[in-house]
Amino acid sequence: MSKVWHYGDDINTDMLFPGKYTYSCSTAEQILPHLLEDLDPGFATGVRPGDFLLAGKNFGCGSSREQPALGLKAAGVEAVVAKSYARIFYRAAVNQGLLLIESPEAVEAYKEGDEVRLDATAGTITVGGQSFSFPSLPEAILAIRNAGGLLPYARAKLRVRV
Amino acid sequence: MGKTFAEKILARKSGRDALRPGEIVTVRPDRLLSHDNTAAIVAKIAVDLVEFGPARKDMHVVVLDHVVPAATEKDAENHKAIRRYVQRYGVEHFFDVGTGVCHQVMVEKGLALPGDLIVGSDSHTCMYGALGAFATGIDRTEAAALILTGETWLKVPESIRIDLSGGLSPGVTAKDLILSLIGRLGADGANYQCVEFHGAAELSIDERLTVANMGIEMGAKAAAFEVDARTVEYLDSIGVRRDGYEPVWADSDAEYSRRMDFDLSTLGPVVAKPHTVDNVVSVEEVEGTPIDQCVLGTCTNGRASDFELAASILKGKQIASGTRLLLLPASREVLRRAIASGAIDALLAAGGTLLPTGCGPCLGAHQGVLAAGERCLSTSNRNFRGRMGCAKAEIFLASPATVAASAIHGRISDPRKEIK
């Protein structure tokens, strides 16, 4: 069963990835050991591919640093489910191909120990037996995610132009 | 139906007639800003740059400011890689170590103009709204793609209209205004939205810069002020030609998601307590809290007028023993002005320590990192846990007047008591 990492409101980017490392850690290998360091010291060693991260409102607020999104994607986090997201983090996640689900209901429904399952095609997230649907992304954004992130998307566009 | 500032500027930049909130448009930004993160950005596209080259040489502005001068060999290598990129690809706007904090440099060098669309891989890019630009933060990967393609997508935001009235009382500053607003709206109160400030004629350009800088602390995509006589006077003073920009402003009948009236004369000094910026209380509530380190400066409050205000309070006095006062000018230009006015001398005589212009302790990389259990009172824009390098330290945010008054006593103090 995939693990659910559950946190509160206003989780900022300093808690997700401390600012003191932003100019020395840019790659996934460098980022992973410090991921969520000041929020949950057990996360970096405990997270496994397929895990979920649940949080309250305004997840990812603060700095524009992309290491949180890049790190969570590299750690194999299946999706972040939050009540709402700060906008720069939201863009960063799209650009990394990390799935963000905005569902206050799903977060409210979660109780410690509940299993979380995702059906991305159907657009539903199941929390402890209760199912919640989430809307599909606008086409312009979906195209970036489907390309595997913004850089593969931009390269494909440039190749067409040449 | 009238249009908001955001609707108008994004329509102009996307070549569309009219836009509604929620629409996604492709835009070609006038400027892309990056700083010490430039090396990490261009490393993502090293091969693509060789193949395609940058889309435009005049778009990218690079400012070294975050860890300057280099604190470690790694930082030095990072700066070196950035200089190599700048030279190799002919980046037209490059500012090396010591010019200033990127946001202040953008403003001073006339690279953020009314009617411009600016994106930057730094969250406080929203500061240029003070001059009537639509400016917003992006991540590194997006900056990398922009270097290659020169374009990106933006969702047309809804807007919040704030109507200011009255004037600030002595000892109360624009920092108290924006902290009070963030306290009222909450850290996500303006998420995804553009915040328009109306009725701001009384606020100086420096004060508007402080307010717009912190728009992101309530989640705003952008913050904006109307271009008026003060804006034009400022742009004249830095040598920007009047035909070099085209201001945009909201129609009087534009539609807003929310409207708020804000009477400046009702405001008093406030402090944001750890560990969120919206944890705002009146200075009286925290008066007497012992402080180990005071930070005066940063891109939020590091302009000459900020140092002059602090100097007017600290002149002829000494900071309390056991308290340190760090001075962090937002740019070399600011420092020269604050030296010429005598403000820096007064602050040094009072016991201040002058740091090189740059981001310094604000992001916890060097020059004023805190120890466990220490408490810092700062004019910067974030008090997140760990922000100044130590997760067991506490950061309080306040105005330059409050920081200056508190430095005298080594405790959080009401600046109104220090003003004659």
HADDOCK unambig.tbl for C-alpha pairs under 7 A between the chains (distance, minus, plus):
assign (segid A and resid 14 and name CA) (segid B and resid 384 and name CA) 6.77 0.50 0.50
assign (segid A and resid 14 and name CA) (segid B and resid 386 and name CA) 6.75 0.50 0.50
assign (segid A and resid 14 and name CA) (segid B and resid 387 and name CA) 6.38 0.50 0.50
assign (segid A and resid 18 and name CA) (segid B and resid 386 and name CA) 6.78 0.50 0.50
assign (segid A and resid 19 and name CA) (segid B and resid 363 and name CA) 5.72 0.50 0.50
assign (segid A and resid 19 and name CA) (segid B and resid 364 and name CA) 6.55 0.50 0.50
assign (segid A and resid 19 and name CA) (segid B and resid 387 and name CA) 6.47 0.50 0.50
assign (segid A and resid 20 and name CA) (segid B and resid 363 and name CA) 6.56 0.50 0.50
assign (segid A and resid 20 and name CA) (segid B and resid 364 and name CA) 5.38 0.50 0.50
assign (segid A and resid 20 and name CA) (segid B and resid 365 and name CA) 4.62 0.50 0.50
assign (segid A and resid 20 and name CA) (segid B and resid 389 and name CA) 6.01 0.50 0.50
assign (segid A and resid 23 and name CA) (segid B and resid 37 and name CA) 6.50 0.50 0.50
assign (segid A and resid 24 and name CA) (segid B and resid 74 and name CA) 6.92 0.50 0.50
assign (segid A and resid 26 and name CA) (segid B and resid 40 and name CA) 6.35 0.50 0.50
assign (segid A and resid 38 and name CA) (segid B and resid 391 and name CA) 6.42 0.50 0.50
assign (segid A and resid 58 and name CA) (segid B and resid 188 and name CA) 5.96 0.50 0.50
assign (segid A and resid 62 and name CA) (segid B and resid 217 and name CA) 6.90 0.50 0.50
assign (segid A and resid 63 and name CA) (segid B and resid 122 and name CA) 6.80 0.50 0.50
assign (segid A and resid 63 and name CA) (segid B and resid 123 and name CA) 5.28 0.50 0.50
assign (segid A and resid 64 and name CA) (segid B and resid 121 and name CA) 6.28 0.50 0.50
assign (segid A and resid 64 and name CA) (segid B and resid 122 and name CA) 5.23 0.50 0.50
assign (segid A and resid 64 and name CA) (segid B and resid 123 and name CA) 4.88 0.50 0.50
assign (segid A and resid 64 and name CA) (segid B and resid 137 and name CA) 6.51 0.50 0.50
assign (segid A and resid 64 and name CA) (segid B and resid 138 and name CA) 6.14 0.50 0.50
assign (segid A and resid 64 and name CA) (segid B and resid 139 and name CA) 5.38 0.50 0.50
assign (segid A and resid 65 and name CA) (segid B and resid 139 and name CA) 6.11 0.50 0.50
assign (segid A and resid 66 and name CA) (segid B and resid 139 and name CA) 5.57 0.50 0.50
assign (segid A and resid 66 and name CA) (segid B and resid 140 and name CA) 6.38 0.50 0.50
assign (segid A and resid 86 and name CA) (segid B and resid 191 and name CA) 6.38 0.50 0.50
assign (segid A and resid 86 and name CA) (segid B and resid 219 and name CA) 6.30 0.50 0.50
assign (segid A and resid 87 and name CA) (segid B and resid 191 and name CA) 6.82 0.50 0.50
assign (segid A and resid 87 and name CA) (segid B and resid 192 and name CA) 5.92 0.50 0.50
assign (segid A and resid 88 and name CA) (segid B and resid 137 and name CA) 6.54 0.50 0.50
assign (segid A and resid 88 and name CA) (segid B and resid 138 and name CA) 5.73 0.50 0.50
assign (segid A and resid 88 and name CA) (segid B and resid 139 and name CA) 6.74 0.50 0.50
assign (segid A and resid 92 and name CA) (segid B and resid 139 and name CA) 5.61 0.50 0.50
assign (segid A and resid 95 and name CA) (segid B and resid 141 and name CA) 6.66 0.50 0.50
assign (segid A and resid 95 and name CA) (segid B and resid 142 and name CA) 6.88 0.50 0.50
assign (segid A and resid 150 and name CA) (segid B and resid 142 and name CA) 6.96 0.50 0.50
assign (segid A and resid 150 and name CA) (segid B and resid 145 and name CA) 6.99 0.50 0.50
assign (segid A and resid 151 and name CA) (segid B and resid 145 and name CA) 5.93 0.50 0.50
assign (segid A and resid 154 and name CA) (segid B and resid 145 and name CA) 6.11 0.50 0.50
